[in-house]
Amino acid sequence: MSKDESLDLCSVKTFAEMTGVSIEEAIAWVDDGTIPSLRLAGFRMVNLARLREDLLKGKTEFSAGDYRHV
């Protein structure tokens, strides 16, 4: 993980609030690999850098299993 990428993380709760989905739905997306995440200091964090990169490359659909846990 690059230094810049480490700044592009957020908690699952924050991601849910930013996107307007329930915390339970955001947790489910992280658990099943629908959105990119990684573990940092024992906490599962949403990887906004990778999500943004994929969106900029044209990714429009996100499905369970798209992202393996790192």
DSSP file (Angstrom, degrees, kcal/mol; ACC not computed):
  #  RESIDUE AA STRUCTURE BP1 BP2  ACC     N-H-->O    O-->H-N    N-H-->O    O-->H-N    TCO  KAPPA ALPHA  PHI   PSI    X-CA   Y-CA   Z-CA
    1    1 A M              0   0    0      0, 0.0     2,-0.1     0, 0.0     5,-0.0   0.000 360.0 360.0 360.0 129.1    0.0    0.0    0.0
    2    2 A S     >  -     0   0    0      1,-0.1     4,-1.6     0, 0.0     0, 0.0  -0.342 360.0-110.4 -77.3 163.0    1.4    3.4   -1.0
    3    3 A K  H  > S+     0   0    0      1,-0.2     4,-0.6     2,-0.2     3,-0.2   0.910 118.9  49.7 -59.6 -43.5    1.5    6.3    1.4
    4    4 A D  H >4 S+     0   0    0      1,-0.2     3,-1.1     2,-0.2     4,-0.3   0.879 106.8  55.1 -64.8 -38.3   -1.1    8.2   -0.6
    5    5 A E  H >4 S+     0   0    0      1,-0.3     3,-1.9     2,-0.2    44,-0.3   0.846  96.8  64.6 -65.0 -33.1   -3.5    5.1   -0.7
    6    6 A S  H 3< S+     0   0    0     -4,-1.6     3,-0.4     1,-0.3    -1,-0.3   0.743  97.3  57.4 -64.1 -20.7   -3.4    4.9    3.1
    7    7 A L  T << S+     0   0    0     -3,-1.1    -1,-0.3    -4,-0.6     2,-0.2   0.571  94.0  70.1 -82.5  -9.0   -5.1    8.3    3.2
    8    8 A D  S <  S+     0   0    0     -3,-1.9    40,-1.5    -4,-0.3    41,-1.4  -0.321  76.8 104.8-106.6  49.3   -8.0    6.9    1.1
    9    9 A L  E     +A   47   0A   0     -3,-0.4     2,-0.3    -2,-0.2    38,-0.2  -0.899  40.8 177.6-122.0 154.0   -9.6    4.6    3.7
   10   10 A C  E     -A   46   0A   0     36,-1.6    36,-3.0    -2,-0.3    -2,-0.0  -0.986  34.1 -96.0-149.7 160.5  -12.7    5.0    5.7
   11   11 A S  E  >  -A   45   0A   0     -2,-0.3     4,-2.4    34,-0.2     5,-0.2  -0.291  35.8-114.4 -69.3 160.6  -14.7    3.0    8.2
   12   12 A V  H  > S+     0   0    0     32,-0.6     4,-2.5     1,-0.2     5,-0.2   0.895 118.5  54.0 -62.8 -39.3  -17.6    0.9    7.0
   13   13 A K  H  > S+     0   0    0      2,-0.2     4,-2.3     1,-0.2    -1,-0.2   0.927 109.2  47.1 -60.9 -45.9  -19.9    3.2    9.1
   14   14 A T  H  > S+     0   0    0      2,-0.2     4,-2.7     1,-0.2    -2,-0.2   0.909 110.9  52.2 -63.4 -41.9  -18.5    6.3    7.4
   15   15 A F  H  X S+     0   0    0     -4,-2.4     4,-2.0     2,-0.2     6,-0.2   0.922 109.3  50.1 -59.5 -44.0  -18.9    4.7    4.0
   16   16 A A  H  X>S+     0   0    0     -4,-2.5     4,-1.5     1,-0.2     5,-1.4   0.927 112.2  47.1 -60.5 -45.2  -22.5    3.8    4.7
   17   17 A E  H  <5S+     0   0    0     -4,-2.3    -2,-0.2     1,-0.2    -1,-0.2   0.899 112.4  49.7 -64.0 -40.8  -23.2    7.4    5.8
   18   18 A M  H  <5S+     0   0    0     -4,-2.7    -1,-0.2     1,-0.2    -2,-0.2   0.832 118.6  38.0 -67.1 -32.8  -21.5    8.9    2.7
   19   19 A T  H  <5S-     0   0    0     -4,-2.0    -1,-0.2    -5,-0.2    -2,-0.2   0.546 106.7-120.0-100.5  -8.3  -23.4    6.6    0.3
   20   20 A G  T  <5 +     0   0    0     -4,-1.5     2,-0.3     1,-0.3    -3,-0.2   0.718  69.5 125.7  79.3  20.1  -26.8    6.6    2.0
   21   21 A V      < -     0   0    0     -5,-1.4    -1,-0.3    -6,-0.2    -2,-0.1  -0.701  67.4 -92.8-104.7 163.8  -27.0    2.9    2.6
   22   22 A S     >  -     0   0    0     -2,-0.3     4,-2.3     1,-0.1     5,-0.2  -0.347  29.6-119.5 -70.3 155.6  -27.6    1.2    5.9
   23   23 A I  H  > S+     0   0    0      1,-0.2     4,-2.6     2,-0.2     5,-0.2   0.892 115.9  56.1 -60.5 -39.1  -24.6    0.1    8.0
   24   24 A E  H  > S+     0   0    0      1,-0.2     4,-2.1     2,-0.2    -1,-0.2   0.899 107.6  47.5 -61.1 -41.1  -25.8   -3.5    7.7
   25   25 A E  H  > S+     0   0    0      2,-0.2     4,-2.3     1,-0.2    -1,-0.2   0.915 111.8  49.8 -67.3 -42.0  -25.8   -3.3    3.9
   26   26 A A  H  X S+     0   0    0     -4,-2.3     4,-2.1     2,-0.2    -2,-0.2   0.903 110.5  50.8 -63.0 -40.7  -22.3   -1.7    3.8
   27   27 A I  H  X S+     0   0    0     -4,-2.6     4,-3.0     1,-0.2    -1,-0.2   0.916 109.5  50.8 -61.2 -43.3  -21.0   -4.5    6.2
   28   28 A A  H  X S+     0   0    0     -4,-2.1     4,-2.4     1,-0.2     6,-0.3   0.903 108.8  51.5 -62.1 -41.2  -22.5   -7.1    3.9
   29   29 A W  H  <>S+     0   0    0     -4,-2.3     5,-2.4     2,-0.2     6,-1.1   0.898 113.4  44.5 -63.3 -40.5  -20.8   -5.5    0.8
   30   30 A V  H ><5S+     0   0    0     -4,-2.1     3,-1.0     3,-0.2    -2,-0.2   0.942 113.3  50.5 -67.8 -47.0  -17.5   -5.6    2.6
   31   31 A D  H 3<5S+     0   0    0     -4,-3.0    -2,-0.2     1,-0.3    -1,-0.2   0.862 115.9  40.5 -61.1 -37.9  -18.0   -9.1    3.9
   32   32 A D  T 3<5S-     0   0    0     -4,-2.4    33,-2.1    -5,-0.2    -1,-0.3   0.403 114.5-111.5 -96.2   5.1  -18.9  -10.6    0.5
   33   33 A G  T < 5S+     0   0    0     -3,-1.0    34,-2.7    -4,-0.4    33,-0.3   0.729  75.2 132.6  78.9  22.0  -16.2   -8.6   -1.4
   34   34 A T  S   <S+     0   0    0     -5,-2.4    -4,-0.2    -6,-0.3    29,-0.2   0.851  76.4  30.8 -72.9 -33.8  -18.6   -6.3   -3.3
   35   35 A I  S    S-     0   0    0     -6,-1.1    -2,-0.2    -9,-0.1     2,-0.1  -0.918  98.8 -98.2-122.1 152.4  -16.5   -3.3   -2.4
   36   36 A P        +     0   0    0      0, 0.0    11,-2.4     0, 0.0     2,-0.3  -0.424  51.3 158.7 -72.4 139.8  -12.8   -3.2   -1.8
   37   37 A S  E     -B   46   0A   0     31,-0.3    33,-0.8     9,-0.3     2,-0.3  -0.952  20.6-164.8-149.4 168.1  -11.5   -3.3    1.7
   38   38 A L  E     -B   45   0A   0      7,-2.2     7,-3.3    -2,-0.3     2,-0.5  -0.977  28.3-108.4-152.0 161.7   -8.5   -4.1    3.8
   39   39 A R  E     +B   44   0A   0     -2,-0.3     2,-0.4     5,-0.2     5,-0.2  -0.814  34.0 179.0 -96.6 129.6   -7.7   -4.7    7.4
   40   40 A L  E >  S-B   43   0A   0      3,-3.1     3,-1.9    -2,-0.5    -2,-0.0  -0.976  70.5 -19.3-134.2 117.8   -5.8   -2.0    9.3
   41   41 A A  T 3  S-     0   0    0     -2,-0.4     3,-0.1     1,-0.3    -1,-0.1   0.854 129.3 -50.1  53.6  38.2   -4.9   -2.3   13.0
   42   42 A G  T 3  S+     0   0    0      1,-0.2     2,-0.4     0, 0.0    -1,-0.3   0.454 118.1 108.3  85.3   0.1   -7.6   -4.9   13.4
   43   43 A F  E <   - B   0  40A   0     -3,-1.9    -3,-3.1   -32,-0.0     2,-0.6  -0.903  69.1-126.3-113.7 140.5  -10.4   -2.9   11.7
   44   44 A R  E     - B   0  39A   0     -2,-0.4   -32,-0.6    -5,-0.2     2,-0.3  -0.747  34.7-171.6 -82.7 122.9  -11.9   -3.6    8.3
   45   45 A M  E     -AB  11  38A   0     -7,-3.3    -7,-2.2    -2,-0.6     2,-0.4  -0.895  25.9-116.4-118.7 145.6  -11.7   -0.4    6.2
   46   46 A V  E     -AB  10  37A   0    -36,-3.0   -36,-1.6    -2,-0.3     2,-1.3  -0.678  26.0-134.1 -79.3 131.4  -13.2    0.5    2.9
   47   47 A N  E  >  +A    9   0A   0    -11,-2.4     4,-2.0    -2,-0.4   -38,-0.2  -0.705  28.9 175.3 -89.9  89.4  -10.5    1.1    0.3
   48   48 A L  H  > S+     0   0    0    -40,-1.5     4,-3.0    -2,-1.3     5,-0.2   0.825  74.9  60.6 -67.0 -31.9  -11.7    4.3   -1.3
   49   49 A A  H  > S+     0   0    0    -41,-1.4     4,-2.4   -44,-0.3    -1,-0.2   0.936 109.0  41.8 -61.1 -46.4   -8.6    4.7   -3.5
   50   50 A R  H  > S+     0   0    0    -42,-0.2     4,-2.4     2,-0.2    -1,-0.2   0.894 114.4  51.6 -69.5 -38.7   -9.2    1.4   -5.2
   51   51 A L  H  X S+     0   0    0     -4,-2.0     4,-2.3     2,-0.2    -2,-0.2   0.939 112.2  46.3 -61.2 -46.7  -12.9    2.0   -5.5
   52   52 A R  H  X S+     0   0    0     -4,-3.0     4,-2.6     1,-0.2    -2,-0.2   0.912 111.1  52.7 -62.2 -43.7  -12.2    5.4   -7.1
   53   53 A E  H  X S+     0   0    0     -4,-2.4     4,-1.4    -5,-0.2    -1,-0.2   0.918 111.0  46.3 -58.5 -45.1   -9.6    3.9   -9.4
   54   54 A D  H  <>S+     0   0    0     -4,-2.4     5,-2.5     1,-0.2     4,-0.3   0.882 111.7  51.2 -67.7 -37.8  -12.1    1.2  -10.6
   55   55 A L  H ><5S+     0   0    0     -4,-2.3     3,-1.4     1,-0.2    -2,-0.2   0.914 108.9  51.1 -64.1 -41.7  -14.8    3.8  -11.1
   56   56 A L  H 3<5S+     0   0    0     -4,-2.6    -1,-0.2     1,-0.3    -2,-0.2   0.785 105.4  56.7 -66.1 -26.9  -12.5    6.0  -13.2
   57   57 A K  T 3<5S-     0   0    0     -4,-1.4    -1,-0.3    -5,-0.2    -2,-0.2   0.509 129.4 -97.2 -80.7  -4.7  -11.6    3.0  -15.3
   58   58 A G  T < 5 +     0   0    0     -3,-1.4     2,-0.2    -4,-0.3    -3,-0.2   0.504  66.0 158.1 106.0   5.2  -15.3    2.6  -16.1
   59   59 A K      < +     0   0    0     -5,-2.5    -1,-0.3     1,-0.2     3,-0.1  -0.473   3.2 163.3 -64.8 126.9  -16.5    0.0  -13.6
   60   60 A T        +     0   0    0     -2,-0.2     2,-0.4     1,-0.2    -1,-0.2   0.540  54.4  58.6-121.7 -15.5  -20.2    0.4  -13.2
   61   61 A E        -     0   0    0      2,-0.0     2,-0.5     0, 0.0    -1,-0.2  -0.961  58.5-166.7-123.3 138.3  -21.4   -2.8  -11.6
   62   62 A F        +     0   0    0     -2,-0.4     2,-0.3    -3,-0.1   -28,-0.1  -0.988  13.7 177.1-125.5 125.9  -20.2   -4.3   -8.3
   63   63 A S    >   -     0   0    0     -2,-0.5     3,-2.1   -30,-0.2     4,-0.3  -0.874  41.0 -80.0-128.3 158.0  -21.0   -7.9   -7.4
   64   64 A A  T 3  S+     0   0    0     -2,-0.3   -31,-0.2     1,-0.3   -30,-0.1  -0.310 117.0  25.1 -54.6 134.0  -20.2  -10.2   -4.5
   65   65 A G  T 3  S+     0   0    0    -33,-2.1    -1,-0.3     2,-0.3   -31,-0.2   0.386  81.7 117.7  90.9  -3.2  -16.7  -11.6   -4.9
   66   66 A D  S <  S+     0   0    0     -3,-2.1     2,-0.5   -33,-0.3   -32,-0.2   0.850  79.7  39.3 -62.4 -32.5  -15.3   -8.7   -7.0
   67   67 A Y  S    S-     0   0    0    -34,-2.7    -2,-0.3    -4,-0.3     2,-0.2  -0.967  74.8-149.1-126.4 121.5  -12.8   -7.9   -4.3
   68   68 A R        -     0   0    0     -2,-0.5   -31,-0.3    -3,-0.1     2,-0.2  -0.591  36.5 -99.5 -80.1 148.9  -10.9  -10.4   -2.2
   69   69 A H              0   0    0     -2,-0.2   -31,-0.1     1,-0.1    -1,-0.1  -0.480 360.0 360.0 -70.6 137.7  -10.0   -9.3    1.3
   70   70 A V              0   0    0    -33,-0.8    -1,-0.1    -2,-0.2   -32,-0.1   0.331 360.0 360.0-108.0 360.0   -6.5   -8.1    1.7
